Amino acid sequence: MSVTKDRKRELIDQYGRTESDTGSPEVQVSILTSRIAEMTKHLQLHKKDFASRRGLLGMVSRRRRLLDYVKRTNPQSYLDLLRRLDLRK
């Protein structure tokens, strides 16, 4: 249920500032978005899995905080990231 190595490498290549950049907020947001999408699919199948639901809410909160940080530091990058990941404001 986690993001595979290959998928994570694709996200790092696509959103990272350099080739080995794994810690920038843009990369973290993209990886979290991928994990959130997988967890959402899982919860649609298993409606009573409340432990996973709690984990999903934590991931959404972490992504929100990272997006707020990007918006504060680089508003243009924030808008670009929202558009590329197809997220609402």
Contact map, one row per residue, 1 for C-alpha under 8 A:
11100000000000000000000000000000000001100000000000000000000000000000000000000000000000000
11110000000000000000000000000000001001000000000000000000000000000000000000000000000000000
11111011000000000000000000000010011000000000000000000000000000000000000000000000000000000
01111111000000000000000000000000000000000000000000000000000000000000000000000000000000000
00111111100000000000000000000000000000000000000000000000000000000000000000000000000000000
00011111110000000000000000000000000000000000000000000000000000000000000000000000000000000
00111111111000000000000000000000000000000000000000000000000000000000000000000000000000000
00111111111100000000000000000010000000000000000000000000000000000000000000000000000000000
00001111111110000000000000000000000000000000000000000000000000000000000000000000000000000
00000111111111000000000000000000000000000000000000000000000000000000000000000000000000000
00000011111111110000000000100110000000000000000000000000000000000000000000000000000000000
00000001111111110011110000100000000000000000000000000000000000000000000000000000000000000
00000000111111110110000000000000000000000000000000000000000000000000000000000000000000000
00000000011111110000000000000000000000000000000000000000000000000000000000000000000000000
00000000001111111000000001100100000000000000000000000000000000000000000000000000000000000
00000000001111111111110101100000000000000000000000000000000000000000000000000000000000000
00000000000000111110100100000000000000000000000000000000000000000000000000000000000000000
00000000000010011111100000000000000000000000000000000000000000000000000000000000000000000
00000000000110011111100000000000000000000000000000000000000000000000000000000000000000000
00000000000100010111110000000000000000000000000000000000000000000000000000000000000000000
00000000000100011111111100100000000000000000000000000000000000000000000000000000000000000
00000000000100010001111100110000000000000000000000000000000000000000000000000000000000000
00000000000000000000111110110000000000000000000000000000000000000000000000000000000000000
00000000000000011000111111110000000000000000000000000000000000000000000000000000000000000
00000000000000000000001111111000000000000000000000000000000000000110010000000000000000000
00000000000000110000000111111100000000000000000000000000000000000000010000000000100000000
00000000001100110000111111111110000000000000000000000000000000000000000000000000000000000
00000000000000000000011111111111000000000000000000000000000000100100000000000000000000000
00000000000000000000000011111111100000000000000000000000000000100110000000000000000000000
00000000001000100000000001111111110000000000000000000000000000000000000000000000000010000
00100001001000000000000000111111111000000000000000000000000000000000000000000000000000000
00000000000000000000000000011111111100000000000000000000001100100000000000000000000000000
00000000000000000000000000001111111110000000000000000000000000100000000000000000000010000
00100000000000000000000000000111111111000000000000000000000000000000000000000000000000000
01100000000000000000000000000011111111100000000000000000000000000000000000000000000000000
00000000000000000000000000000001111111110000000000000001001100000000000000000000000000000
00000000000000000000000000000000111111111000000000000000000000000000000000000000000000000
11000000000000000000000000000000011111111100000000000000000000000000000000000000000000000
10000000000000000000000000000000001111111110000000010001000000000000000000000000000000000
00000000000000000000000000000000000111111111000000000001000000000000000000000000000000000
00000000000000000000000000000000000011111111100000000000000000000000000000000000000000000
00000000000000000000000000000000000001111111110000000000000000000000000000000000000000000
00000000000000000000000000000000000000111111111110011000000000000000000000000000000000000
00000000000000000000000000000000000000011111111000000000000000000000000000000000000000000
00000000000000000000000000000000000000001111111000000000000000000000000000000000000000000
00000000000000000000000000000000000000000111111110000000000000000000000000000000000000000
00000000000000000000000000000000000000000011111111000000000000000000000000000000000000000
00000000000000000000000000000000000000000010011111000000000000000000000000000000000000000
00000000000000000000000000000000000000000010011111111000000000000000000000000000000000000
00000000000000000000000000000000000000000000001111111100000000000000000000000000000000000
00000000000000000000000000000000000000000000000011111110000000000000000000000000000000000
00000000000000000000000000000000000000100010000011111111000000000000000000000000000000000
00000000000000000000000000000000000000000010000011111111100000000000000000000000000000000
00000000000000000000000000000000000000000000000001111111110000000000000000000000000000000
00000000000000000000000000000000000000000000000000111111111000000000000000000000000000000
00000000000000000000000000000000000100110000000000011111111100000000000000000000000000000
00000000000000000000000000000000000000000000000000001111111110000000000000000000000000000
00000000000000000000000000000000000000000000000000000111111111000000000000000000000000000
00000000000000000000000000000001000100000000000000000011111111100000000000000000000000000
00000000000000000000000000000001000100000000000000000001111111110000000000000000000000000
00000000000000000000000000000000000000000000000000000000111111111000000000000000000000000
00000000000000000000000000000000000000000000000000000000011111111100000000000000000000000
00000000000000000000000000011001100000000000000000000000001111111110000000000000000000000
00000000000000000000000000000000000000000000000000000000000111111111000000000000000000000
00000000000000000000000000000000000000000000000000000000000011111111100000000000000000000
00000000000000000000000010011000000000000000000000000000000001111111110000000000000000000
00000000000000000000000010001000000000000000000000000000000000111111111000000100000000000
00000000000000000000000000000000000000000000000000000000000000011111111100000000000000000
00000000000000000000000000000000000000000000000000000000000000001111111110000000000000000
00000000000000000000000011000000000000000000000000000000000000000111111111101100000000000
00000000000000000000000000000000000000000000000000000000000000000011111111111110000000000
00000000000000000000000000000000000000000000000000000000000000000001111111100000000000000
00000000000000000000000000000000000000000000000000000000000000000000111111100000000000000
00000000000000000000000000000000000000000000000000000000000000000000011111111100000000000
00000000000000000000000000000000000000000000000000000000000000000000011111111110000000000
00000000000000000000000000000000000000000000000000000000000000000000001001111111000000000
00000000000000000000000000000000000000000000000000000000000000000000011001111111100000000
00000000000000000000000000000000000000000000000000000000000000000010011001111111110000000
00000000000000000000000000000000000000000000000000000000000000000000001000111111111000000
00000000000000000000000000000000000000000000000000000000000000000000000000011111111100000
00000000000000000000000001000000000000000000000000000000000000000000000000001111111110000
00000000000000000000000000000000000000000000000000000000000000000000000000000111111111111
00000000000000000000000000000000000000000000000000000000000000000000000000000011111111100
00000000000000000000000000000000000000000000000000000000000000000000000000000001111111100
00000000000000000000000000000100100000000000000000000000000000000000000000000000111111100
00000000000000000000000000000000000000000000000000000000000000000000000000000000011111110
00000000000000000000000000000000000000000000000000000000000000000000000000000000011111111
00000000000000000000000000000000000000000000000000000000000000000000000000000000010001111
00000000000000000000000000000000000000000000000000000000000000000000000000000000010000111
